[in-house]
């Protein structure tokens, strides 16, 4: 099963066998993390999918996993329970902690690893290291203080971006994401109402690089800002595509047919279900945000983490007046021009250079 799945992703049976072996090895090493034995198949496929993604990244291969990290429907036997972008954030967190621990004295590092990574009790740690329980408790306290000092000095930027340090008094945290509008500042984010609300802002764009999202359950399972912002963009693109197409989607409450109405002149997309009376709106969106939200825009931003976005001209495409939104890399010559219709912002054309 694992070899078949990995082959469908990599198109290389030999690589697929290696990845399947790595999957089983990783599963064996972390078997205690499997809480529900009945979910073993789903768990194994999630590990395999993550390893396939890492393999693709190392070889500069591009896989169409979509913004939420979910593979195409054509992939066989794939569960929907894993957000790959969130998994990559966890890997970054683990890498940061490894580097922080490496900067500590060997004795301090060992007691922290035994307690928090190996998940042993203080009594077990004391027995393994030949210490008293009191000595272990004292070393753990000093170790936590030393670890925090490292994170607040040598590794401060990365620690803040992963949410390891204390938030500002008003809840804002600096992220590692460069503002895609100006490209000059890192975005700040904060959660509200039990993670049903998300605010993202750029401290230097004076309101342009800003999102405010409120939707129950939208960010379920998401713990950091990058995958949360990706989910917002994904939904924005999906709703916009529906609003300029057939205009119908499935109601997330009752499962009925909900209407999607485009009101680009008011910068709104409305969704209304006549069966249960539930409605919500995507408001205050603009051509720049939509260009970033499109699959092509998300791919460009992924490949070029530091970009600048803006409207660079007006054209006529397919007999329709349009706006040119340009995504320009600040680290090279790559550029993506997105042509959107002036009236409803439907996609008219794309041109990528560099």
C-alpha positions in Angstrom: 0.0 0.0 0.0 2.8 2.5 1.0 4.9 1.7 -2.1 1.8 2.1 -4.4 1.0 5.4 -2.8 4.6 6.8 -2.9 4.9 5.6 -6.6 1.8 7.6 -7.5 3.4 10.7 -6.1 7.0 10.3 -7.2 6.5 8.3 -10.4 9.7 6.4 -9.4 9.3 2.9 -8.0 12.8 2.8 -6.6 12.4 6.1 -4.7 8.9 4.9 -3.6 10.4 1.9 -2.0 12.9 4.0 -0.1 10.2 6.4 1.1 8.0 3.5 2.2 10.9 2.1 4.2 11.4 5.5 5.8 7.7 5.7 6.6 7.8 2.4 8.5 11.0 3.4 10.3 9.5 6.7 11.4 6.3 5.0 12.5 8.3 2.5 14.5 10.3 5.3 16.2 7.1 7.3 17.1 4.6 4.5 17.7 3.7 5.8 21.1 2.2 8.8 19.4 -0.5 6.6 17.8 -3.4 7.0 20.3 -6.0 5.0 18.2 -4.7 1.7 16.8 -7.7 1.6 14.4 -6.3 4.7 12.7 -3.0 3.1 11.9 -3.5 3.0 8.1 -4.5 6.7 8.0 -1.5 7.5 10.3 1.0 5.6 8.0 -0.3 7.4 4.9 0.0 10.7 6.6 3.6 10.0 7.4 4.2 8.8 3.8 2.6 11.9 2.4 4.8 14.2 4.5 8.0 12.3 3.5 7.0 12.5 -0.2 6.6 16.3 0.2 10.0 16.6 1.8 11.5 14.5 -1.0 10.0 16.8 -3.6 11.2 20.0 -1.9 14.8 18.7 -1.6 14.8 18.1 -5.4 13.1 21.4 -6.3 10.2 19.4 -7.5 6.7 20.9 -7.4 3.8 18.8 -6.4 0.2 20.1 -6.7 -0.8 19.6 -3.1 -3.0 22.6 -2.9 -2.9 25.3 -0.3 -4.0 23.1 2.5 -1.5 20.4 1.8 -4.1 18.0 0.5 -3.2 15.9 -2.6 -5.2 15.7 -5.8 -8.3 13.4 -5.7 -6.6 11.1 -8.1 -4.0 10.0 -5.5 -5.1 6.6 -4.1 -6.0 5.8 -0.5 -5.3 9.3 0.9 -6.9 10.4 4.1 -7.7 14.1 4.6 -6.5 14.4 8.2 -3.2 16.1 7.8 -2.3 19.7 6.9 1.2 19.4 5.4 2.0 23.0 5.9 1.3 22.7 9.6 3.5 19.6 9.7 6.4 21.6 8.1 5.9 24.3 10.9 6.3 21.5 13.5 9.5 20.4 11.8 10.8 24.0 11.9 9.9 24.1 15.6 11.8 20.8 16.2 14.8 22.1 14.3 14.9 25.3 16.3 14.7 23.5 19.6 17.5 21.1 18.5 19.7 24.2 17.7 18.8 25.8 21.0 19.6 22.7 23.0 22.9 22.4 21.2 24.0 25.7 22.6 23.5 24.6 26.2 26.0 22.8 28.4 26.0 19.0 27.9 24.7 18.2 31.4 21.9 20.7 31.1 21.0 19.5 27.7 20.9 15.9 28.8 18.5 16.4 31.7 16.1 18.5 29.5 16.2 15.8 26.7 15.5 13.0 29.2 12.6 14.8 30.8 10.8 16.6 27.9 11.8 14.7 24.7 12.0 11.2 26.1 9.1 12.0 28.4 10.5 10.3 31.5 9.5 11.1 35.1 11.9 13.0 37.3 12.5 9.7 39.3 13.5 7.9 36.1 15.8 10.7 35.0 17.4 10.7 38.4 18.0 6.9 38.3 19.4 7.1 34.7 21.8 9.9 35.5 22.8 8.9 39.0 21.4 12.0 40.6 18.9 12.7 43.4 15.4 13.8 42.5 16.1 17.2 44.1 19.2 17.6 41.9 17.2 16.8 38.7 14.5 19.3 39.7 17.1 22.0 40.2 18.8 21.2 36.9 15.5 21.3 35.1 14.8 24.7 36.4 18.2 26.0 35.4 17.9 24.3 32.1 14.5 26.0 31.3 15.9 29.4 32.3 19.0 28.8 30.1 16.9 27.6 27.1 14.7 30.6 27.3 17.7 32.9 27.4 19.1 31.3 24.2 15.7 31.7 22.5 15.5 35.4 23.6 19.0 36.2 22.3 20.8 34.0 19.7 17.6 32.6 18.2 15.1 35.4 18.9 13.8 36.1 15.4 13.0 32.4 14.7 11.6 31.9 18.2 9.2 34.8 17.8 8.1 33.7 14.4 7.1 30.3 15.8 5.3 31.8 18.7 7.7 30.5 21.4 8.1 33.9 23.2 5.7 36.0 25.1 3.2 38.0 23.0 2.9 41.7 23.1 0.4 43.1 25.7 -2.3 43.4 22.9 -1.7 39.9 21.7 0.2 40.6 18.5 3.1 38.3 17.5 5.7 38.9 14.8 5.7 36.1 12.2 8.5 35.1 9.8 6.2 35.9 6.8 7.3 38.9 4.7 4.4 41.2 3.9 3.4 40.3 0.2 2.2 43.9 -0.4 5.3 46.0 0.5 7.9 43.2 1.0 9.6 45.4 3.6 8.2 44.2 6.9 7.3 40.9 8.5 3.6 40.4 9.2 2.2 40.3 12.7 -0.7 38.1 13.7 -3.0 37.4 16.7 -5.8 35.0 17.5 -9.1 35.8 19.2 -12.2 34.0 20.4 -10.7 30.6 20.8 -9.0 30.7 17.4 -12.2 31.4 15.5 -10.8 34.9 14.8 -7.6 35.8 13.1 -6.0 39.2 12.5 -3.0 39.6 10.2 -1.3 43.0 9.7 1.8 44.6 8.2 3.2 47.2 10.6 4.4 49.3 7.6 1.6 49.2 5.1 -0.8 51.4 6.9 -3.8 49.1 6.5 -3.1 47.6 3.1 -1.4 44.5 4.3 -4.3 43.4 6.6 -6.7 40.6 7.1 -9.4 40.2 9.7 -11.2 36.8 9.6 -13.9 35.5 11.8 -15.5 32.1 11.1 -16.3 29.3 13.6 -14.2 26.2 12.9 -12.3 27.7 10.0 -8.9 27.3 11.7 -9.6 24.0 13.5 -6.3 22.0 13.9 -4.2 25.0 12.9 -1.7 26.4 15.4 0.4 28.9 13.5 -0.1 31.8 11.2 1.3 30.7 7.9 -1.1 27.7 7.3 -3.9 29.9 8.7 -3.2 32.6 6.1 -3.0 29.9 3.4 -6.4 28.6 4.4 -7.8 32.1 4.2 -6.4 32.5 0.7 -7.7 29.1 -0.4 -11.2 29.9 0.6 -11.0 33.4 -0.9 -10.0 31.8 -4.3 -12.6 29.1 -4.1 -15.5 31.5 -3.3 -14.3 34.0 -6.0 -14.2 31.2 -8.5 -17.7 30.1 -7.6 -19.0 33.7 -7.7 -17.8 34.2 -11.3 -18.9 30.7 -12.3 -22.0 28.7 -11.5 -22.6 30.6 -8.3 -23.5 27.6 -6.2 -21.7 25.8 -3.3 -22.5 23.4 -0.6 -23.8 24.8 2.7 -21.4 23.8 5.5 -24.3 23.8 8.0 -27.1 21.9 6.3 -25.4 20.5 3.2 -27.9 22.2 0.9 -27.2 24.4 -2.1 -26.0 27.9 -1.1 -25.8 30.8 -3.5 -22.5 32.7 -4.1 -23.0 36.2 -5.3 -20.1 38.4 -6.6 -20.3 42.1 -5.7 -16.9 43.2 -6.8 -17.9 46.9 -7.0 -18.5 46.7 -3.2 -15.5 44.4 -2.7 -17.8 41.7 -1.4 -18.7 38.0 -2.1 -21.9 36.9 -0.4 -22.8 33.3 0.4 -26.5 32.6 1.4 -28.3 29.3 2.1 -32.0 29.6 1.6 -32.7 26.3 3.4 -31.2 27.2 6.8 -31.0 31.0 6.4 -27.3 31.1 7.1 -25.2 33.6 5.3 -21.7 35.1 5.5 -19.6 37.4 3.4 -16.1 37.9 2.2 -15.7 41.6 2.5 -13.0 44.3 1.8 -11.1 42.1 -0.6 -9.1 43.8 -3.4 -7.4 42.7 -6.7 -4.0 42.4 -5.0 -5.4 40.0 -2.3 -7.2 38.0 -4.9 -4.1 37.7 -7.1 -2.2 36.3 -4.1 -5.1 34.0 -3.2 -5.2 32.3 -6.7 -3.4 29.0 -6.9 -0.8 30.5 -9.3 -0.3 33.5 -6.9 0.2 31.2 -3.9 2.7 29.1 -5.9 4.6 32.3 -6.8 4.7 33.5 -3.2 5.8 30.1 -2.0 8.7 30.1 -4.5 9.6 33.7 -3.8 8.9 34.4 -0.1 9.8 38.1 -0.3 7.7 39.9 -3.0 5.9 43.2 -3.7 2.4 43.3 -5.0 0.5 46.1 -6.7 -1.7 47.1 -9.7 0.6 48.1 -12.5 -1.7 48.9 -15.4 -5.0 48.6 -17.2 -5.4 46.5 -20.4 -8.0 45.0 -22.6 -8.0 41.2 -22.7 -10.5 39.1 -24.6 -12.4 42.2 -25.3 -12.9 42.9 -21.6 -11.3 45.8 -19.7 -8.9 44.5 -17.1 -6.4 45.3 -14.4 -2.8 44.0 -14.3 -1.7 42.9 -10.8 2.0 42.3 -10.6 3.7 40.1 -8.1 7.5 41.0 -8.2 10.2 39.0 -6.4 12.5 41.3 -4.4 15.3 38.7 -4.4 15.5 38.1 -8.1 13.9 38.9 -11.5 10.9 36.6 -11.2 7.5 38.3 -11.9 3.9 37.2 -12.2 1.4 39.4 -14.0 -2.2 38.5 -13.2 -4.9 40.0 -15.4 -8.3 40.4 -13.7 -11.5 41.7 -15.2 -12.3 45.2 -14.0 -15.9 44.5 -13.3 -15.9 41.2 -11.3 -12.2 40.4 -11.0 -12.5 37.1 -12.9 -9.2 35.8 -14.1 -8.4 36.8 -17.7 -4.8 35.8 -18.1 -1.4 35.0 -16.4 2.1 35.7 -17.5 5.2 34.6 -15.5 8.7 35.7 -16.2 12.0 34.8 -14.6 
